[in-house]
Amino acid sequence: MIFASFEFLFLFLPLFFAVYFLTPFRWRNWPILILSWAFYAWWRVDFLGLLIGVTLFTFVIALRMDAADERARTRLMVVGLIGNLGVLGYFKYANFGVASFNQAMAALGFGTVNWSEIVLPIGLSFYVLQSVSYLIDVYRRDVPVSRSFVNYAAYKAIFSQLIAGPIVRYAEIDQELKSRHHSLAQFGAGARRFMAGFAMKVIIADTLAPLVDASFALPNPTVADAWLGAVAYTFQLFFDFAGYSAMAIGLALMIGFHFPENFNWPYLSRSIQEFWQRWHMTLSRFLRDYLYISLGGNRKGPVRTYVNLLMTMVIGGFWHGANWTFILWGFWHGGLLALHRSWRAAGHGPMPYILGNALLMLAVILGWVAFRAHDVTSAFAMYGAMFLPSSIGLSDALAWQVTPDQWWCLLIGAALVYLPLAGSRLPWQQPVEAMGGFWRLCWFWAPTAGFILGMILLYSRAAVPFLYFQF
């Protein structure tokens, strides 16, 4: 079940709100927990046991850690991390490891290992990272341990962020798990945010999806094919994932939780460092606080700093999926971050905005090619078409698949991405009370209109899963 589906909108969501708001406040974490587990089990019931097992294991380890002396605390944290990361490693990377081993053995003329493919449980990467952050925060005494299994399990299972984030840390909603505010105005603000995210996902991202799939499936793309596919994917990924995050944040706000923001107009950045301060911000903070700083950060000299940046991004890339393309993507971004830090350390100031943003977008688009490609060979085929083309214009194989609505979505997506540069000169960038009557009406009804249009489009075509569900 996905947010952009009729099952969710007209079956699960009304049932959830009815049960939630009819439940006395002191018991409202129970419907969050039970119905979120039901939401997860809609995909596969058997993997619900894995989610519950990881939740219970982490809860017990954290409780025992809190009561232990320093030496035992360290041992328990190591056990907790090994347990969680071991589950992630088995389900997410065993197929990749065995396949790579078999390829190496075959190349050397040896026999291969028989292996049945393991199905990756949806959302595993996200709820394991939550467990890791919780264990480390309890170990560091940055957050009090939860003594209520229902509260902790509800934190892990809240359906709006269970599958693809944002990566919410326990400390960020600890108090709201115990006491939170509900109001009609807050519910309306959450609904508005949800509708805006729904429109981003269904109207723009899902419209561009067939174009992206067709472009990356071409065996011999032209320069126009390759660049069109890469740019379309750049917009598809942003509007898909930022749309999902907006929907998740809106749903949480409707029941009194304030989730951290996950995107802050990342394509407006003018450096790779700024981009990672704006893109998937909850993951960026996780990598910084639990990996980069733990590796030594920038405290051990410039060379070690560059190595730490590279290692952090490679691991972050590999977290996205068991494929050499993600490792390549991680090396690319880690190298860019190290190059940017070296540039600034040499005394160079920020580039002029237009130049900096143009270089940033070029680097990001090139990175997304590896991120989207099926394998490294396909990625370099796209790069070859982009920079060493045999043909210039759109190929016949792609041209007939490009529709007018996809061209319009590319233009609208670009306009929406860069519109904030106009700042306060835009009427809807003013506080609501300062807007004129017409613009206030537009501000109020635009998400509703986008939601209705999205519903019409959803009715006319199959629901498209969110891109980050695969990670």
N, C-alpha and C positions, 0 to 999 in steps of 0.2 A: 504494500500500500504506500503510495506516495502522496504528498500534499496536493499536487496538481492532478487529482483524479476525482471522479464523482463518488467513488467509494469513501474516500476520506471526507470530502466536503459535505456529503448528504447522508452519510451513515455514521462514520466514526466520530466526527467532530460534534454534531448535535448530541449524540449519546454522551460523549465525554463532558460537555458543558452542562448537560442536564444532571448527570450524576454528581459532578463536581460541586455545582452551586447549590444542590439540594442536600449535600452532606454538611453537617455542622463543622465549623472551621477547624476545631481541634483534631478532626479526623480527615481533613482534606488531602493529606499526603497519601492516604490509602487509595482513593480513586486514581490519583496520579500514578502510583506504583502499579496497581493491578491493570488499569486500562493501557498504560504504556507497555507493560509486558504483553498484553493482548495485541497491541499495535505491532510489536516486534514479532510475535508469533504468527501474525498474518502471513509473513513471508515463509518462514519455516519453523514449525513448532519445536523440532528437536534442538535447534540452536538457541532457543530460549533457555534451555538448561545450561548452556555455556555462559550466557550472560549472567544468570543467577549464580552460577558457580564462581565466576570471577568476582562478582559483587560480594558474595559471602566470604570468599577467601581473603579479599583485600580488607574487608571490615574487621575480620577476626585478627589478622596480622597487625592492623593499626591499633586495635584495642590492646593487644598484648605488648606491642611496642611502647605504648604510652605508660604501661605499668612496669616496664623493665628498667634495669640499670643501663648505663651507657654502652657497655660491651654487648649486652644482649640486644639492645635497641639496634645496634649496627647489624648484628647477625640477622635479626628479624627483617630489617629493611632489605637486606640482600636477598633473603628468601622470598620476600614479597615481590621484589623486582624480577627475580629469576622466574618466579611463577607466572607473573603477568606477561613478561616479555617472551617466556617460553611458549605460552599459548599463542601469542602473536606470531612468533617465529615459525611454529609448526604449521598453522593454518595459512599463513600468508606467504611463507618463503620455502616451504618444503618442496613444492612442485618445481620452483625455480632452481633450487639447489640440486635436486635429482636430475632435472633436465640438463643443467650445465655439466654435471658430473658425467652423465651419459654421453653428451657431445664430446667431452674430453676423452673418454674411454674409447669411443668409436673412432676418433681421429688417430688414436694410438694403436688401433687394431684390436682392442680388448672387448670383451662382452659388456653388455649394459645391464642395468638393474631394472627388473620389472616393477612397475609403479602404477597405482591407480590414482588419478587426479583427485586432489582434495578440494572440496568446495569452500570458498572463503565466506565465512559468516558476515553478513552485511553489518556495517558499522563497527566491526571489531577494532579497527585501528583507533577509532575515536574513543571508545569506552575504555580501551587499555591505556591510552594516554591519560585519561582522567584518573585511572587507578594509580598510575605512576606519579602523577602530580600530587595526588592526595597523600600517598605514602611518603614522598619526599618532604612535603610540607609538614606532615605530622612529625617526621623524624627531626626536621629543623626547628620544630615548635613554632612554626609560622601560623599554624591553625590548630585550634583545639580538636581533639579526636571526637568523632561522633559516637555517642553512646546509644543512639536509637537506630536500629537496623532499618526501620521503615523510612526514616529521614534520609539516611545515607543511600539506601536502595532507590528511593524516589529521585534523589539527586542524580544518580547514575542513569536512571531509566526515563527521565522526562522526555516524552516522545518527540517534542519539537527539536531537540538537539541530539537525540540518541544515535541517529544514523550518520549524520555528516556535520556535526558541530553546530555552532561554535564550540570550541573546546573550553568548557566552563570549569573553572577551578572551584573547589568546594568552598574556599574562603569567600568567593564572590557572591554566593547565595546562602551561606550558612545561616545568617539571621533570618532570611526570608523563608527558609524551610521551617522555622519555628514560629514566625509571625510576619505576615505580609498584608499589604493594603489592597483592598478591592474598591473600585469605584466605576461608575458608568463612563466617566471621562477617560479613565485609564483603559478600560475595555475598548472604548472607541478608538483610542490612539493605537492600541495593539492591532485592532481590526484593520485600521487604515494602513499600518505598516505591512500587515500580512497581504492585503490586496495589492499594494505596490510591488511587493516581491513576487506575487503570483503573476502580475502583468509582465514583469521583467523576464521571468522564466518562460511563460507560455507564448507571449507575443513575439519576443525577440529571440531568445535562446533556442526555443524549439523550432522556430521558423528557419533559423540558420543551420540547424542540425543536418538536414539532408544535403545541403550544399557542402558542408564540411566533410561529411562521410564520403560523398562522391569525389571530392577533390583528393582526399588522402587515399582513396582506393585506386586512383589512376596508376597504371604501371609505368607510363611515360608522360608525366605532366609537362606542359609548356610553362614558360615563365609566368604567363598570366594565370594559368591553372594553379600553380604553386603559391603565388603571392595572394591570389584571391582566397584560396583555402586557408592559408596561414592567418590572414587578416580576419576572415570570417570566424575562425576558431578563437582568435584573440577576443572577439566580442562575444561569441557564444559562451565561452568559459566564464567570462566575467559576469554576464547577465544571468547565467545559470546558477553559479555559486553564490554571487552576491544576492540574487533573488531568493535562493534557498535560505541564506542567512537572515535576510529581512523577514521572511516568513517565520523562521524559527524564533527570532527575537520578538516579532509581533504576537505569536501564539503564547510565548512565555509571559509577555506583558499583560495579556488578557486574563491570566490567572495570578498576577501579582509578582512575577519574577522579572528582574532587570538583568538580562544577559549582556555580556560585553559586546561591543561592536566588533565586526569582523572585517569590514571594508571601509576605507575612507578615500574614495576616488583615487585608486592607485595609479590609473593611467594618466593622471595629472602630474605625476612625480617628474623630477628632473635629474634624478640620480638613482642608481640601483639600491643604495642604502635607504633612500626615502621610499622607494617602491616597497621594500620589505617592511617598512614601518606602516604601510597603508594596505598591503595585500594580505589576506588571511591572517589578520593581526593576532588572533589567539594562538595560532600555530607558531607564528614568528616569536611571540613572547615565550612560548613553551621552549622552543629551540634555544632561545637566548638564555633563559633562566635555569634550565635543567641540563643543557648540553654544552653550549658555548662557554658559559661561565664555569661549569664544572671541569671543562678541558683546560681552563686557565685564562680564558678570555683574552684580554689585551695586557695582562699583568706580567708576561714573561718575555717581553721584547717583540720587535716587529715581525721577525721571521715566524716565531711561534704563533703570533696573532694571525698571520696569513694562513698558516697551516690549520689553526683552529676554525677559521672562517670556512676554509675549504672542506674540512671534515664535517663540520656542522651541516653544511648545505648538501653534501653527498649523502649523509645519513638521512637528512630531511627528504631528499629526493627518493632514496630507497624506501622510506616510510610510505611514500605514495603508492608504490607497487613493486612487485617482484619482476622487474624487467630492466635490461641494460639501458633502455631509453631513459628511465628515471635517474639512473646513476649518471648518465651523460648530462641530463638536465641539471642535476645537483652540482657536478663539476663546473658547468657553465656559469651558474649563478654564484657558486663559491669563488670561482676565479674572478668574476666581475666585482664581487664585494672586496676581494683582496686588492684588485687593481684600483678600485675607487679609494680604498683606504691609503694605498701607497701614493696616489695622486694628491690626496688631501695632506698627507704627512710631508710631502715635498713643498708644501706651502701654497698650493694652488687653491684659489677660491672657487665658489660655485660657478658653473657655466651660465651664460645667458639662458633665460628660460626656454626660448624656442629651440636653441641648439641642444640644450640638456635634455629636454623632453623628446626631441626627435631621436637622439642617440639612445635614450632609455627605451623608447618604444621599439626601435629596431632590435635592440638586444632582447627585449621581452618576447617579441614576435618570433625571433630565431629560436629562443628557448622553448616556446610553446610548440614548435614543430617537433622537437624531440619528445616533448611531453605527450603529444597526441599520436605520434607515429606508432605503428604496430610493432616495429622492431628497428634496430639501428640501421639496417640496410635501407629500409623504407625512409627513415629520417634523412639519410645522406642522399637518397634519390631526390627527395624534395629540395634539399639544399643545392644539389647539382642543377636542378631545374630553375631555382631562384637566381643562381649566379653564373651558371654555365649553360644557358638554355640552347636547345636545338631549334626551338620554335618560340615565337613571341606571343601571338594572340591566343585567345581561348580555343581549346581543341573542340572538335565536334563532339567528342565523347562527353565533355562537360557542358558545353554551351546549351544543349537542349534541356539540361536538367536545372539550369539557373532560371528561376521564376522572378517576375516583377516584384512580388512581395519580399523576396530575399534581398533584392537591391534596395528596396525601401527600408528594410530592417537594418541593413548596413549603414545607410545614411542616418536613420533615426538613432541607432546605437552610437555612432560617432558624435552626433549632436548632443545626446544625453551625457556622454562621457566628458565632453569639453564645455558644456553649458555653464558649469559652475565658475569657469574663469571670468564670466561676466560679473560675478559677485553681487554686490548690493544693488547694481543697476537693474537686476531682474526683479520685477514686482513680487514674485513669490519667494524671493530670498529675504524679504522684509519680515518682521514679526507679523503674525496673523492679524493682530489688532491694528497694525499700521497699513495693511493692504486696503486698496479700494474695494468697493462692493463687488465689482466684476471679478477681480483677481481672487478675492476671498472665496467667492463661489467656485471658481476654477480650482483653487487649492483644495477645497473641500470635496468636490465631486470627481476630480481627475482620477484618483485611485479607484473609485467606484466604477467609473467608465472603463478604465483599463481592466478591471476585474471582470466586468460584463463581457467585454470583447474577448478576453482570455477564455471565458466560459464558452463563448460561441465557437472559438477556434478549437477548444478542447473537445467539444461535441463533434466537430467535423473531422477529427483525426485522433489517432491513438495517443494515449498519454506517453510522454517521453521520460524515462528515469533521469534523475539528477546525475550529472557527470561524476560528482564526488562520491556517489554510492559505491562505485567500483574500487574506491581506495580504503 
